[in-house]
């Protein structure tokens, strides 16, 4: 029996859904290459992440997708091939049927680049569908041909805001403004306010553990960094309120973009979005207090699926298992 896979190739994480087995892989989009040997990577995913900052000169840690753009085709083909082997999808065949999620409004040239990469990983039976449609399917939203729903997908390096029906996107935009941007904002804020220079991993820790849009939140975390004045390493305790400013600035920018998208909607579509609500997906949707903050600012009901961070790959998995749905939503290229 032919294997069926759904793959979400994100800038930060790769997620794979195997038909009949649900989500079988969720690992960083990282690969370690030794002496330029792409055929035999030293490590991939979490194993490659463990090597960051610890490698000799002959080992390169590569992030092959940046800002949702493929920047190293060889590295990505090798990474996909390694992940496919990891989930044992190609143990009995060389050509599983695959559905790839792509950004809203991806041009033909982008699709062709994905095709070249996947062919390099011995994948030739390929379908493509847009992230927001798949995310809503994975969220079990009431998506139909005629009723409009909105989605805000918070990725590591991109955020997508759009209103759509099952027939396609009505109005939307993908912007290079994701969770990694919030990390940068937190790093700058901590240095400015506390004279402490911290790494991206420490900023990520703060984002995940204490970043909040609730004003009374007193959650705290301890981080380490280098004192800007003395140059010495020191640790300090950070409260959620200490990083509230960059967190709110980050989300307020997304609110601004969302309002712009809604202004472009026909009145009937806007009323349908009002009735159906806005769905939050992607890893950044787990920010504490986000749903209430957006609901108050936008004046819409906000829906956050339980597994919002993997909604896209779940939706892609459901689609690859449903031939009629796949034929309806896949991109015609």
VOPAGU-2260 file (C-alpha; in pm, 1 decimal, decimal comma):
REM VOPAGU-2260
SITE   aa  ch    i         X         Y         Z
SITE  UNK   A    0       0,0       0,0       0,0
SITE  UNK   A    1     135,0     342,1     -97,2
SITE  UNK   A    2     236,2     563,4     196,3
SITE  UNK   A    3      64,6     900,6     225,9
SITE  UNK   A    4     242,2    1183,8     402,4
SITE  UNK   A    5     161,9    1543,7     488,4
SITE  UNK   A    6     464,8    1765,6     544,2
SITE  UNK   A    7     475,5    2115,5     692,1
SITE  UNK   A    8     816,3    2262,7     607,7
SITE  UNK   A    9     839,0    2557,3     843,6
SITE  UNK   A   10    1130,3    2793,8     894,1
SITE  UNK   A   11    1164,0    2675,7    1253,8
SITE  UNK   A   12    1013,5    2325,6    1255,7
SITE  UNK   A   13     933,0    2041,3    1018,9
SITE  UNK   A   14     619,2    1842,8    1099,3
SITE  UNK   A   15     518,1    1518,3     930,8
SITE  UNK   A   16     181,0    1342,2     939,3
SITE  UNK   A   17     165,0     981,4     821,4
SITE  UNK   A   18    -172,9     851,9     706,9
SITE  UNK   A   19    -301,1     602,2     959,9
SITE  UNK   A   20     -50,7     709,7    1225,2
SITE  UNK   A   21    -116,7    1084,2    1290,8
SITE  UNK   A   22     174,2    1328,2    1352,4
SITE  UNK   A   23     493,1    1123,6    1356,9
SITE  UNK   A   24     762,6    1394,7    1352,0
SITE  UNK   A   25     800,2    1746,5    1494,4
SITE  UNK   A   26    1164,3    1859,9    1485,7
SITE  UNK   A   27    1369,3    2176,7    1424,7
SITE  UNK   A   28    1448,2    2269,4    1064,4
SITE  UNK   A   29    1820,2    2221,3    1121,2
SITE  UNK   A   30    2086,3    2002,1     965,0
SITE  UNK   A   31    2453,9    1955,9    1051,5
SITE  UNK   A   32    2683,0    1896,5     753,6
SITE  UNK   A   33    3041,1    1772,4     791,4
SITE  UNK   A   34    3301,1    1862,6     526,9
SITE  UNK   A   35    3027,3    1969,6     285,6
SITE  UNK   A   36    2886,9    1615,0     264,1
SITE  UNK   A   37    2513,6    1665,8     205,4
SITE  UNK   A   38    2457,8    1299,0     122,6
SITE  UNK   A   39    2540,3    1188,7     477,5
SITE  UNK   A   40    2440,4    1460,6     727,7
SITE  UNK   A   41    2607,2    1448,8    1066,0
SITE  UNK   A   42    2280,8    1525,3    1246,7
SITE  UNK   A   43    1930,3    1657,4    1180,7
SITE  UNK   A   44    1649,6    1813,2    1383,6
SITE  UNK   A   45    1694,5    1806,1    1759,7
SITE  UNK   A   46    2029,4    1626,0    1726,5
SITE  UNK   A   47    2157,2    1911,7    1507,9
SITE  UNK   A   48    2016,4    2168,3    1752,0
SITE  UNK   A   49    2226,2    2015,9    2031,3
SITE  UNK   A   50    2538,9    2091,8    1827,4
SITE  UNK   A   51    2474,2    2465,1    1785,3
SITE  UNK   A   52    2775,4    2659,0    1915,1
SITE  UNK   A   53    2972,9    2338,4    1977,1
SITE  UNK   A   54    3098,9    2237,8    1633,2
SITE  UNK   A   55    3452,7    2235,2    1485,9
SITE  UNK   A   56    3531,4    2437,2    1172,2
SITE  UNK   A   57    3454,7    2148,0     936,3
SITE  UNK   A   58    3094,5    2116,4    1060,3
SITE  UNK   A   59    2824,9    2359,4     948,6
SITE  UNK   A   60    2482,5    2394,1    1111,9
SITE  UNK   A   61    2236,2    2498,0     841,0
SITE  UNK   A   62    1882,6    2634,5     861,1
SITE  UNK   A   63    1771,6    2572,0     501,1
SITE  UNK   A   64    1450,5    2777,8     522,5
SITE  UNK   A   65    1461,2    3141,5     635,0
SITE  UNK   A   66    1159,0    3373,6     633,8
SITE  UNK   A   67     963,8    3094,6     462,5
SITE  UNK   A   68    1211,5    3096,0     171,6
SITE  UNK   A   69    1433,1    2803,9      75,7
SITE  UNK   A   70    1790,1    2933,7      99,9
SITE  UNK   A   71    1979,2    2603,1      67,8
SITE  UNK   A   72    1816,4    2346,4    -161,0
SITE  UNK   A   73    2077,1    2074,5    -106,6
SITE  UNK   A   74    2052,0    2101,8     271,6
SITE  UNK   A   75    1672,1    2092,9     266,3
SITE  UNK   A   76    1660,4    1790,5      33,6
SITE  UNK   A   77    1901,8    1608,2     263,6
SITE  UNK   A   78    1700,5    1709,3     571,2
SITE  UNK   A   79    1369,5    1593,3     422,0
SITE  UNK   A   80    1526,0    1265,3     311,2
SITE  UNK   A   81    1662,7    1205,5     662,8
SITE  UNK   A   82    1327,6    1282,8     823,3
SITE  UNK   A   83    1142,8    1055,8     580,3
SITE  UNK   A   84    1377,9     771,6     673,0
SITE  UNK   A   85    1328,5     854,6    1039,4
SITE  UNK   A   86     952,6     799,4    1017,0
SITE  UNK   A   87    1015,0     488,7     804,0
SITE  UNK   A   88     787,6     610,2     526,8
SITE  UNK   A   89    1018,8     493,8     251,0
SITE  UNK   A   90    1122,9     157,1     391,3
SITE  UNK   A   91     911,6     -34,1     138,7
SITE  UNK   A   92     877,3     223,4    -141,2
SITE  UNK   A   93    1059,0     517,1    -290,6
SITE  UNK   A   94     767,8     736,8    -386,9
SITE  UNK   A   95     507,3     809,0    -118,8
SITE  UNK   A   96     222,1    1043,6    -208,2
SITE  UNK   A   97     290,5    1372,5     -32,3
SITE  UNK   A   98      98,2    1690,7      46,0
SITE  UNK   A   99     315,4    1996,8     114,6
SITE  UNK   A  100     183,5    2308,8     285,0
SITE  UNK   A  101     292,2    2635,2     118,1
SITE  UNK   A  102     246,1    2998,8     210,4
SITE  UNK   A  103     -58,6    3193,6     102,0
SITE  UNK   A  104     -17,5    3322,9    -255,0
SITE  UNK   A  105     299,4    3125,8    -333,3
SITE  UNK   A  106     415,4    3188,7    -689,8
SITE  UNK   A  107     478,0    2913,4    -943,6
SITE  UNK   A  108     854,5    2969,0    -909,4
SITE  UNK   A  109     831,3    2892,1    -537,0
SITE  UNK   A  110     636,7    2571,9    -603,1
SITE  UNK   A  111     896,0    2467,7    -860,0
SITE  UNK   A  112    1170,2    2519,4    -603,5
SITE  UNK   A  113     986,0    2294,3    -355,3
SITE  UNK   A  114     944,1    2037,4    -631,7
SITE  UNK   A  115    1317,5    2041,7    -706,8
SITE  UNK   A  116    1402,1    1993,3    -338,8
SITE  UNK   A  117    1152,9    1710,3    -291,5
SITE  UNK   A  118    1269,3    1537,1    -607,7
SITE  UNK   A  119    1616,8    1552,7    -455,4
SITE  UNK   A  120    1474,7    1361,6    -158,7
SITE  UNK   A  121    1329,1    1095,9    -395,8
SITE  UNK   A  122     973,9    1230,0    -364,8
SITE  UNK   A  123     792,0    1275,0    -693,6
SITE  UNK   A  124     418,4    1231,0    -625,3
SITE  UNK   A  125     359,9    1578,1    -478,9
SITE  UNK   A  126      52,5    1791,0    -403,4
SITE  UNK   A  127      48,3    2145,4    -263,8
SITE  UNK   A  128    -208,2    2337,9     -57,2
SITE  UNK   A  129    -200,0    2672,3     124,6
SITE  UNK   A  130    -125,3    2695,3     496,0
SITE  UNK   A  131    -435,7    2893,1     604,7
SITE  UNK   A  132    -676,9    2648,5     438,0
SITE  UNK   A  133    -500,4    2347,8     591,7
SITE  UNK   A  134    -482,3    2517,7     932,0
SITE  UNK   A  135    -858,6    2571,5     936,8
SITE  UNK   A  136    -922,5    2212,5     830,8
SITE  UNK   A  137    -692,9    2097,6    1112,0
SITE  UNK   A  138    -879,0    2325,5    1353,2
SITE  UNK   A  139   -1212,7    2166,1    1257,6
SITE  UNK   A  140   -1344,7    2510,1    1166,8
SITE  UNK   A  141   -1679,7    2524,7     983,4
SITE  UNK   A  142   -1507,7    2584,0     649,8
SITE  UNK   A  143   -1738,6    2570,4     346,6
SITE  UNK   A  144   -1744,2    2694,6     -11,8
SITE  UNK   A  145   -1961,4    2991,8      74,7
SITE  UNK   A  146   -1899,1    3100,4     433,9
SITE  UNK   A  147   -1599,3    3321,2     520,2
SITE  UNK   A  148   -1368,0    3248,5     814,3
SITE  UNK   A  149   -1053,3    3428,5     925,0
SITE  UNK   A  150    -728,6    3277,4    1047,8
SITE  UNK   A  151    -413,7    3423,1    1200,7
SITE  UNK   A  152    -125,4    3177,4    1171,0
SITE  UNK   A  153     171,9    3260,1    1394,2
SITE  UNK   A  154     487,0    3098,7    1253,3
SITE  UNK   A  155     847,1    3119,3    1363,2
SITE  UNK   A  156     943,8    3368,4    1092,9
SITE  UNK   A  157     611,8    3454,0     927,8
SITE  UNK   A  158     262,0    3547,3    1036,2
SITE  UNK   A  159     -26,1    3497,4     794,0
SITE  UNK   A  160    -356,1    3682,5     827,7
SITE  UNK   A  161    -637,7    3602,1     587,7
SITE  UNK   A  162   -1008,3    3554,4     534,3
SITE  UNK   A  163   -1113,7    3263,9     317,5
SITE  UNK   A  164   -1368,2    3002,7     219,9
SITE  UNK   A  165   -1299,7    2643,6     119,2
SITE  UNK   A  166   -1289,9    2772,3    -237,4
SITE  UNK   A  167    -993,7    3000,1    -167,9
SITE  UNK   A  168    -850,7    3310,2      -1,9
SITE  UNK   A  169   -1060,1    3628,9     -24,4
SITE  UNK   A  170    -805,6    3865,8     126,3
SITE  UNK   A  171    -483,6    3798,1     310,6
SITE  UNK   A  172    -114,0    3859,1     359,9
SITE  UNK   A  173     193,8    3669,9     480,4
SITE  UNK   A  174     454,1    3888,8     648,1
SITE  UNK   A  175     810,2    3825,4     767,5
SITE  UNK   A  176     709,2    3894,8    1124,8
SITE  UNK   A  177     696,0    3584,4    1343,4
SITE  UNK   A  178     804,3    3441,5    1676,1
SITE  UNK   A  179    1173,6    3492,6    1601,4
SITE  UNK   A  180    1106,5    3865,3    1560,6
SITE  UNK   A  181     954,8    3868,0    1909,3
SITE  UNK   A  182    1274,0    3702,2    2035,8
SITE  UNK   A  183    1475,1    3988,9    1885,3
SITE  UNK   A  184    1248,0    4244,4    2050,1
SITE  UNK   A  185    1285,0    4072,8    2388,0
SITE  UNK   A  186    1665,8    4063,7    2352,6
SITE  UNK   A  187    1681,6    4436,8    2278,3
SITE  UNK   A  188    1443,5    4519,2    2562,5
SITE  UNK   A  189    1636,0    4314,6    2821,2
SITE  UNK   A  190    1962,4    4478,6    2717,4
SITE  UNK   A  191    1811,4    4827,9    2727,8
SITE  UNK   A  192    1630,2    4787,2    3059,2
SITE  UNK   A  193    1865,4    4560,1    3254,2
SITE  UNK   A  194    2207,7    4597,8    3085,2
SITE  UNK   A  195    2203,5    4223,7    3019,9
SITE  UNK   A  196    2289,2    4075,8    2679,3
SITE  UNK   A  197    2109,4    3743,7    2634,1
SITE  UNK   A  198    2111,7    3478,8    2360,9
SITE  UNK   A  199    1824,2    3386,0    2132,7
SITE  UNK   A  200    1772,3    3064,9    2331,6
SITE  UNK   A  201    1728,4    3266,0    2653,1
SITE  UNK   A  202    1480,8    3497,2    2478,8
SITE  UNK   A  203    1294,0    3191,6    2351,0
SITE  UNK   A  204    1280,6    3062,7    2708,4
SITE  UNK   A  205    1124,8    3389,3    2827,3
SITE  UNK   A  206     876,6    3387,0    2539,1
SITE  UNK   A  207     762,1    3032,7    2610,1
SITE  UNK   A  208     767,1    3041,3    2990,2
SITE  UNK   A  209     648,5    3387,9    3089,7
SITE  UNK   A  210     551,9    3607,8    2791,6
SITE  UNK   A  211     199,4    3725,9    2862,4
SITE  UNK   A  212     -69,2    3970,6    2756,8
SITE  UNK   A  213    -235,8    3962,3    3098,5
SITE  UNK   A  214    -148,9    4277,8    3291,8
SITE  UNK   A  215    -153,9    4118,7    3639,8
SITE  UNK   A  216      58,7    3820,6    3542,1
SITE  UNK   A  217     339,4    3767,1    3796,6
SITE  UNK   A  218     499,5    3462,2    3634,2
SITE  UNK   A  219     878,4    3466,1    3654,6
SITE  UNK   A  220    1183,8    3295,1    3509,5
SITE  UNK   A  221    1558,0    3305,4    3568,3
SITE  UNK   A  222    1785,6    3377,7    3273,3
SITE  UNK   A  223    2160,0    3413,7    3222,5
SITE  UNK   A  224    2355,5    3650,2    3002,7
SITE  UNK   A  225    2651,9    3884,8    2984,5
SITE  UNK   A  226    2651,4    4211,9    3173,6
SITE  UNK   A  227    2685,3    4494,4    2920,2
SITE  UNK   A  228    2894,6    4710,5    3154,9
SITE  UNK   A  229    3126,3    4459,5    3322,9
SITE  UNK   A  230    3132,8    4188,8    3057,1
SITE  UNK   A  231    3080,8    3926,5    3324,7
SITE  UNK   A  232    2822,7    3649,4    3314,5
SITE  UNK   A  233    2530,2    3695,9    3550,0
SITE  UNK   A  234    2181,4    3561,8    3609,5
SITE  UNK   A  235    1866,4    3746,5    3706,3
SITE  UNK   A  236    1498,2    3689,3    3760,5
SITE  UNK   A  237    1260,4    3831,0    3500,3
SITE  UNK   A  238     887,7    3885,9    3556,3
SITE  UNK   A  239     621,1    3865,4    3287,6
SITE  UNK   A  240     562,2    4238,0    3340,9
SITE  UNK   A  241     930,5    4306,8    3261,6
SITE  UNK   A  242     882,5    4198,7    2900,2
SITE  UNK   A  243     519,6    4309,7    2859,0
SITE  UNK   A  244     618,4    4606,6    2641,0
SITE  UNK   A  245     785,1    4414,6    2353,8
SITE  UNK   A  246     517,7    4143,4    2369,0
SITE  UNK   A  247     236,5    4397,1    2330,7
SITE  UNK   A  248     422,1    4587,6    2058,4
SITE  UNK   A  249     462,0    4264,5    1864,5
SITE  UNK   A  250      93,4    4169,3    1886,5
SITE  UNK   A  251     -28,8    4525,8    1826,6
SITE  UNK   A  252     149,8    4520,4    1490,0
SITE  UNK   A  253     -39,0    4203,8    1394,6
SITE  UNK   A  254    -365,4    4365,5    1507,1
SITE  UNK   A  255    -288,7    4661,0    1280,2
SITE  UNK   A  256    -235,5    4429,1     981,1
SITE  UNK   A  257    -549,1    4229,8    1064,8
SITE  UNK   A  258    -760,5    4544,5    1066,0
SITE  UNK   A  259    -617,7    4639,2     725,9
SITE  UNK   A  260    -715,8    4298,0     584,7
SITE  UNK   A  261   -1067,5    4323,2     726,6
SITE  UNK   A  262   -1114,3    4668,6     572,7
SITE  UNK   A  263   -1059,9    4513,1     229,7
SITE  UNK   A  264   -1331,8    4251,7     280,6
SITE  UNK   A  265   -1674,7    4284,8     119,3
SITE  UNK   A  266   -1935,9    4367,7     383,1
SITE  UNK   A  267   -2103,7    4026,9     355,5
SITE  UNK   A  268   -1774,3    3842,8     402,9
SITE  UNK   A  269   -1690,0    4061,4     703,5
SITE  UNK   A  270   -2024,3    3978,4     865,4
SITE  UNK   A  271   -1958,5    3608,2     810,6
SITE  UNK   A  272   -1617,0    3639,0     975,4
SITE  UNK   A  273   -1787,0    3817,2    1264,0
SITE  UNK   A  274   -2026,4    3524,3    1294,9
SITE  UNK   A  275   -1768,3    3245,7    1248,2
SITE  UNK   A  276   -1481,8    3402,7    1440,7
SITE  UNK   A  277   -1105,6    3421,8    1395,2
SITE  UNK   A  278    -899,9    3104,5    1440,1
SITE  UNK   A  279    -549,8    3117,0    1587,7
SITE  UNK   A  280    -294,8    2862,5    1467,7
SITE  UNK   A  281      81,1    2812,2    1470,5
SITE  UNK   A  282     325,7    2792,3    1759,8
SITE  UNK   A  283     291,4    3162,1    1848,0
SITE  UNK   A  284     -80,2    3119,0    1915,8
SITE  UNK   A  285      10,3    2970,4    2255,3
SITE  UNK   A  286     112,9    3312,4    2390,2
SITE  UNK   A  287     -62,7    3348,8    2725,7
SITE  UNK   A  288    -367,2    3576,8    2715,4
SITE  UNK   A  289    -351,4    3616,2    2336,1
SITE  UNK   A  290    -709,8    3513,1    2258,2
SITE  UNK   A  291    -865,0    3757,8    2504,4
SITE  UNK   A  292    -630,0    4038,3    2399,2
SITE  UNK   A  293    -716,1    3995,3    2031,6
SITE  UNK   A  294   -1087,7    3960,7    2098,9
SITE  UNK   A  295   -1093,6    4290,6    2288,7
SITE  UNK   A  296    -879,2    4474,7    2031,4
SITE  UNK   A  297   -1052,0    4343,1    1718,6
SITE  UNK   A  298   -1406,3    4299,5    1845,3
SITE  UNK   A  299   -1434,4    3942,7    1712,0
SITE  UNK   A  300   -1479,9    3602,0    1871,3
SITE  UNK   A  301   -1147,1    3421,5    1887,0
SITE  UNK   A  302   -1115,6    3045,6    1851,1
SITE  UNK   A  303    -796,6    2867,9    1956,7
SITE  UNK   A  304    -783,2    2494,0    1879,4
SITE  UNK   A  305    -635,7    2267,3    2145,0
SITE  UNK   A  306    -347,2    2167,8    1915,9
SITE  UNK   A  307    -313,0    2501,9    1741,2
SITE  UNK   A  308      63,7    2466,2    1688,5
SITE  UNK   A  309      15,8    2157,5    1467,8
SITE  UNK   A  310    -318,8    2253,7    1310,7
SITE  UNK   A  311    -163,0    2294,6     966,0
SITE  UNK   A  312      -1,7    1950,0     947,0
SITE  UNK   A  313    -312,2    1787,8    1100,2
SITE  UNK   A  314    -523,8    1958,2     834,3
SITE  UNK   A  315    -281,1    1842,2     567,1
SITE  UNK   A  316    -298,3    1490,7     707,3
SITE  UNK   A  317    -677,3    1487,2     697,1
SITE  UNK   A  318    -662,7    1617,8     341,6
SITE  UNK   A  319    -416,5    1358,9     210,2
SITE  UNK   A  320    -649,0    1090,8     351,1
SITE  UNK   A  321    -954,2    1237,6     174,8
SITE  UNK   A  322    -917,2    1222,3    -203,8
SITE  UNK   A  323   -1220,6    1444,0    -275,4
SITE  UNK   A  324   -1100,7    1713,3     -33,4
SITE  UNK   A  325    -746,1    1692,1    -171,4
SITE  UNK   A  326    -867,1    1740,1    -527,5
SITE  UNK   A  327   -1074,1    2038,9    -417,2
SITE  UNK   A  328    -811,9    2239,9    -229,6
SITE  UNK   A  329    -479,7    2141,8    -385,4
SITE  UNK   A  330    -311,4    2407,3    -595,3
SITE  UNK   A  331    -350,3    2367,6    -969,2
SITE  UNK   A  332      -0,1    2410,5   -1108,6
